[in-house]
């Protein structure tokens, strides 16, 4: 009786021409498919990323730890809050996140120097997770540069339930020529912990976003701490020298580095 022929191995799936690009981006590409759907692994990864983004939006500042570690920089430290009462209130009323609570305004007025070049503000924004993880490593790189350059620094401010525009009121209260606020950006499905740094020359209530500049995606998987500190330092120097920020100021740090 003839022996049955050995079973042939299943054919190799065709090479995915997109697969090599996955090493260059965290975007969802080259997911593959099972029938008309994505593979189960990718579907579950998407749901996990969505859950991480939701958790980041509702995350809270690690206030006690941050205040304790900020003391090491040798500057006065102050905790303030916006007019939003809690996290859900903050998310439902963006306008209140842009306004300083009266108790906090009085506190800042009491500790304000006669004049300062830069007010440094750390805030939760839409991802306290980002601030908790990345603000202090960034400040460790940036603050020595500012001090070595001789800038007059206002007390460090930690702000709860804050939107970007809260830096305008804080800057005014601290008599600062420029306000720099570092806060968590809106979480995405590939980056729930992205830190943004926004600065405004001559901060005052009523300004809108065209008056600001931003360095975004500060995190080890994005713009690293050292590179972000270098870029911010050069931009802050230029903003103070030229007395402007916003759409009138372009990122020319590459030109500055090359001497052009």
C-alpha positions as a Python dict, from the first residue, in 0.01 Angstrom:
ca = {
    (1, 'X'): (0, 0, 0),
    (2, 'X'): (157, 333, -99),
    (3, 'X'): (253, 569, 181),
    (4, 'X'): (50, 890, 202),
    (5, 'X'): (229, 1201, 84),
    (6, 'X'): (352, 1425, 367),
    (7, 'X'): (136, 1731, 432),
    (8, 'X'): (271, 2043, 275),
    (9, 'X'): (352, 2331, 510),
    (10, 'X'): (112, 2626, 494),
    (11, 'X'): (221, 2896, 253),
    (12, 'X'): (419, 3184, 400),
    (13, 'X'): (211, 3500, 430),
    (14, 'X'): (320, 3772, 191),
    (15, 'X'): (570, 4019, 334),
    (16, 'X'): (410, 4331, 476),
    (17, 'X'): (573, 4630, 311),
    (18, 'X'): (453, 4852, 598),
    (19, 'X'): (600, 4648, 881),
    (20, 'X'): (943, 4813, 867),
    (21, 'X'): (788, 5155, 925),
    (22, 'X'): (658, 5056, 1269),
    (23, 'X'): (1001, 5112, 1419),
    (24, 'X'): (981, 5482, 1326),
    (25, 'X'): (645, 5576, 1472),
    (26, 'X'): (403, 5501, 1752),
    (27, 'X'): (112, 5558, 1514),
    (28, 'X'): (-114, 5264, 1441),
    (29, 'X'): (12, 5134, 1109),
    (30, 'X'): (71, 4783, 972),
    (31, 'X'): (-179, 4632, 1215),
    (32, 'X'): (-253, 4335, 994),
    (33, 'X'): (-599, 4183, 965),
    (34, 'X'): (-798, 3875, 1039),
    (35, 'X'): (-1068, 3848, 777),
    (36, 'X'): (-1227, 4192, 764),
    (37, 'X'): (-1112, 4293, 1115),
    (38, 'X'): (-784, 4375, 1283),
    (39, 'X'): (-621, 4092, 1481),
    (40, 'X'): (-743, 4040, 1836),
    (41, 'X'): (-408, 4151, 1979),
    (42, 'X'): (-435, 4488, 1804),
    (43, 'X'): (-799, 4533, 1903),
    (44, 'X'): (-712, 4474, 2268),
    (45, 'X'): (-411, 4708, 2243),
    (46, 'X'): (-640, 4981, 2108),
    (47, 'X'): (-881, 4939, 2399),
    (48, 'X'): (-592, 4951, 2646),
    (49, 'X'): (-458, 5270, 2488),
    (50, 'X'): (-804, 5426, 2506),
    (51, 'X'): (-828, 5334, 2874),
    (52, 'X'): (-482, 5484, 2941),
    (53, 'X'): (-591, 5809, 2774),
    (54, 'X'): (-908, 5827, 2984),
    (55, 'X'): (-711, 5755, 3301),
    (56, 'X'): (-464, 6033, 3214),
    (57, 'X'): (-746, 6288, 3172),
    (58, 'X'): (-877, 6206, 3519),
    (59, 'X'): (-535, 6170, 3684),
    (60, 'X'): (-436, 6395, 3976),
    (61, 'X'): (-115, 6572, 4063),
    (62, 'X'): (116, 6399, 4310),
    (63, 'X'): (115, 6722, 4504),
    (64, 'X'): (306, 6627, 4817),
    (65, 'X'): (587, 6455, 4626),
    (66, 'X'): (618, 6735, 4372),
    (67, 'X'): (627, 7008, 4636),
    (68, 'X'): (892, 6821, 4832),
    (69, 'X'): (1112, 6762, 4526),
    (70, 'X'): (1072, 7120, 4400),
    (71, 'X'): (1225, 7246, 4725),
    (72, 'X'): (1557, 7101, 4609),
    (73, 'X'): (1587, 7370, 4340),
    (74, 'X'): (1647, 7637, 4602),
    (75, 'X'): (1359, 7865, 4502),
    (76, 'X'): (1041, 7944, 4695),
    (77, 'X'): (758, 7710, 4597),
    (78, 'X'): (388, 7790, 4597),
    (79, 'X'): (78, 7573, 4543),
    (80, 'X'): (-215, 7742, 4369),
    (81, 'X'): (-539, 7636, 4204),
    (82, 'X'): (-784, 7757, 3948),
    (83, 'X'): (-1150, 7829, 4012),
    (84, 'X'): (-1243, 7472, 3914),
    (85, 'X'): (-1341, 7285, 4230),
    (86, 'X'): (-1234, 6935, 4127),
    (87, 'X'): (-1135, 6728, 3825),
    (88, 'X'): (-1486, 6669, 3682),
    (89, 'X'): (-1567, 7038, 3729),
    (90, 'X'): (-1242, 7128, 3553),
    (91, 'X'): (-1326, 6908, 3254),
    (92, 'X'): (-1681, 7043, 3230),
    (93, 'X'): (-1587, 7411, 3268),
    (94, 'X'): (-1269, 7492, 3072),
    (95, 'X'): (-1322, 7863, 3143),
    (96, 'X'): (-1273, 7813, 3517),
    (97, 'X'): (-941, 7641, 3457),
    (98, 'X'): (-815, 7967, 3305),
    (99, 'X'): (-898, 8178, 3612),
    (100, 'X'): (-697, 8194, 3932),
    (101, 'X'): (-876, 8128, 4260),
    (102, 'X'): (-886, 8441, 4476),
    (103, 'X'): (-710, 8268, 4767),
    (104, 'X'): (-428, 8171, 4532),
    (105, 'X'): (-410, 8522, 4390),
    (106, 'X'): (-362, 8662, 4740),
    (107, 'X'): (-95, 8402, 4815),
    (108, 'X'): (101, 8493, 4503),
    (109, 'X'): (71, 8864, 4576),
    (110, 'X'): (224, 8809, 4919),
    (111, 'X'): (530, 8624, 4788),
    (112, 'X'): (575, 8813, 4459),
    (113, 'X'): (915, 8972, 4396),
    (114, 'X'): (932, 9334, 4284),
    (115, 'X'): (1016, 9214, 3934),
    (116, 'X'): (1105, 8886, 3765),
    (117, 'X'): (1211, 8786, 3418),
    (118, 'X'): (1046, 8443, 3414),
    (119, 'X'): (769, 8275, 3610),
    (120, 'X'): (795, 7894, 3595),
    (121, 'X'): (464, 7713, 3642),
    (122, 'X'): (400, 7339, 3664),
    (123, 'X'): (39, 7235, 3608),
    (124, 'X'): (-175, 6927, 3553),
    (125, 'X'): (-351, 7034, 3233),
    (126, 'X'): (-528, 6745, 3061),
    (127, 'X'): (-280, 6484, 3182),
    (128, 'X'): (-145, 6511, 3534),
    (129, 'X'): (33, 6185, 3453),
    (130, 'X'): (260, 6374, 3212),
    (131, 'X'): (343, 6641, 3469),
    (132, 'X'): (405, 6384, 3743),
    (133, 'X'): (650, 6191, 3524),
    (134, 'X'): (831, 6450, 3314),
    (135, 'X'): (822, 6800, 3465),
    (136, 'X'): (1097, 6756, 3723),
    (137, 'X'): (1347, 6589, 3485),
    (138, 'X'): (1286, 6874, 3239),
    (139, 'X'): (1327, 7136, 3510),
    (140, 'X'): (1655, 6974, 3619),
    (141, 'X'): (1792, 7042, 3269),
    (142, 'X'): (1635, 7384, 3214),
    (143, 'X'): (1665, 7563, 3548),
    (144, 'X'): (2049, 7562, 3568),
    (145, 'X'): (2064, 7718, 3221),
    (146, 'X'): (1829, 7999, 3322),
    (147, 'X'): (2016, 8061, 3647),
    (148, 'X'): (2356, 8059, 3477),
    (149, 'X'): (2228, 8316, 3226),
    (150, 'X'): (2136, 8549, 3512),
    (151, 'X'): (1760, 8556, 3465),
    (152, 'X'): (1557, 8672, 3764),
    (153, 'X'): (1323, 8383, 3848),
    (154, 'X'): (995, 8415, 4032),
    (155, 'X'): (895, 8152, 4291),
    (156, 'X'): (813, 7815, 4139),
    (157, 'X'): (438, 7760, 4110),
    (158, 'X'): (253, 7427, 4115),
    (159, 'X'): (-101, 7475, 3982),
    (160, 'X'): (-398, 7240, 4015),
    (161, 'X'): (-683, 7213, 3762),
    (162, 'X'): (-505, 7454, 3529),
    (163, 'X'): (-544, 7543, 3162),
    (164, 'X'): (-265, 7717, 2969),
    (165, 'X'): (-416, 8063, 3010),
    (166, 'X'): (-390, 8040, 3389),
    (167, 'X'): (-25, 8132, 3338),
    (168, 'X'): (-135, 8482, 3232),
    (169, 'X'): (-286, 8561, 3571),
    (170, 'X'): (1, 8395, 3755),
    (171, 'X'): (255, 8592, 3553),
    (172, 'X'): (81, 8920, 3637),
    (173, 'X'): (61, 8833, 4008),
    (174, 'X'): (434, 8756, 4014),
    (175, 'X'): (535, 9068, 3815),
    (176, 'X'): (702, 8847, 3554),
    (177, 'X'): (806, 8963, 3208),
    (178, 'X'): (744, 8613, 3073),
    (179, 'X'): (542, 8315, 3195),
    (180, 'X'): (635, 7955, 3111),
    (181, 'X'): (382, 7686, 3198),
    (182, 'X'): (462, 7315, 3172),
    (183, 'X'): (152, 7096, 3170),
    (184, 'X'): (7, 6772, 3043),
    (185, 'X'): (-124, 6783, 2688),
    (186, 'X'): (-448, 6626, 2571),
    (187, 'X'): (-380, 6248, 2575),
    (188, 'X'): (-371, 6063, 2247),
    (189, 'X'): (-402, 5692, 2180),
    (190, 'X'): (-25, 5663, 2148),
    (191, 'X'): (85, 5923, 2405),
    (192, 'X'): (-113, 5963, 2729),
    (193, 'X'): (189, 6126, 2899),
    (194, 'X'): (296, 6404, 2661),
    (195, 'X'): (419, 6722, 2832),
    (196, 'X'): (384, 7063, 2668),
    (197, 'X'): (565, 7387, 2757),
    (198, 'X'): (390, 7713, 2663),
    (199, 'X'): (543, 8055, 2712),
    (200, 'X'): (397, 8403, 2682),
    (201, 'X'): (580, 8736, 2682),
    (202, 'X'): (406, 9012, 2880),
    (203, 'X'): (138, 8779, 3019),
    (204, 'X'): (-196, 8936, 3105),
    (205, 'X'): (-557, 8817, 3125),
    (206, 'X'): (-743, 8813, 2797),
    (207, 'X'): (-461, 8687, 2575),
    (208, 'X'): (-536, 8408, 2331),
    (209, 'X'): (-325, 8134, 2178),
    (210, 'X'): (-168, 8343, 1902),
    (211, 'X'): (26, 8522, 2178),
    (212, 'X'): (199, 8201, 2288),
    (213, 'X'): (467, 7959, 2171),
    (214, 'X'): (474, 7589, 2250),
    (215, 'X'): (731, 7310, 2268),
    (216, 'X'): (532, 6987, 2275),
    (217, 'X'): (563, 6610, 2310),
    (218, 'X'): (829, 6633, 2581),
    (219, 'X'): (890, 6277, 2703),
    (220, 'X'): (1158, 6012, 2651),
    (221, 'X'): (971, 5864, 2353),
    (222, 'X'): (929, 6208, 2195),
    (223, 'X'): (1142, 6518, 2248),
    (224, 'X'): (1392, 6426, 2522),
    (225, 'X'): (1449, 6636, 2832),
    (226, 'X'): (1789, 6771, 2730),
    (227, 'X'): (1678, 6862, 2377),
    (228, 'X'): (1361, 7025, 2508),
    (229, 'X'): (1558, 7225, 2767),
    (230, 'X'): (1802, 7347, 2501),
    (231, 'X'): (1521, 7452, 2268),
    (232, 'X'): (1326, 7626, 2545),
    (233, 'X'): (1633, 7809, 2671),
    (234, 'X'): (1712, 7953, 2329),
    (235, 'X'): (1348, 8046, 2266),
    (236, 'X'): (1309, 8213, 2606),
    (237, 'X'): (1627, 8412, 2551),
    (238, 'X'): (1499, 8534, 2216),
    (239, 'X'): (1152, 8614, 2351),
    (240, 'X'): (1298, 8831, 2626),
    (241, 'X'): (1550, 8994, 2394),
    (242, 'X'): (1295, 9072, 2124),
    (243, 'X'): (1013, 9138, 2372),
    (244, 'X'): (757, 8923, 2197),
    (245, 'X'): (607, 8577, 2169),
    (246, 'X'): (341, 8405, 1964),
    (247, 'X'): (290, 8416, 1589),
    (248, 'X'): (541, 8700, 1549),
    (249, 'X'): (816, 8472, 1679),
    (250, 'X'): (938, 8171, 1481),
    (251, 'X'): (1140, 7874, 1599),
    (252, 'X'): (1485, 7961, 1468),
    (253, 'X'): (1679, 7749, 1716),
    (254, 'X'): (1841, 7555, 1429),
    (255, 'X'): (1968, 7879, 1279),
    (256, 'X'): (2085, 7999, 1619),
    (257, 'X'): (2276, 7676, 1678),
    (258, 'X'): (2452, 7701, 1342),
    (259, 'X'): (2534, 8068, 1382),
    (260, 'X'): (2328, 8179, 1081),
}
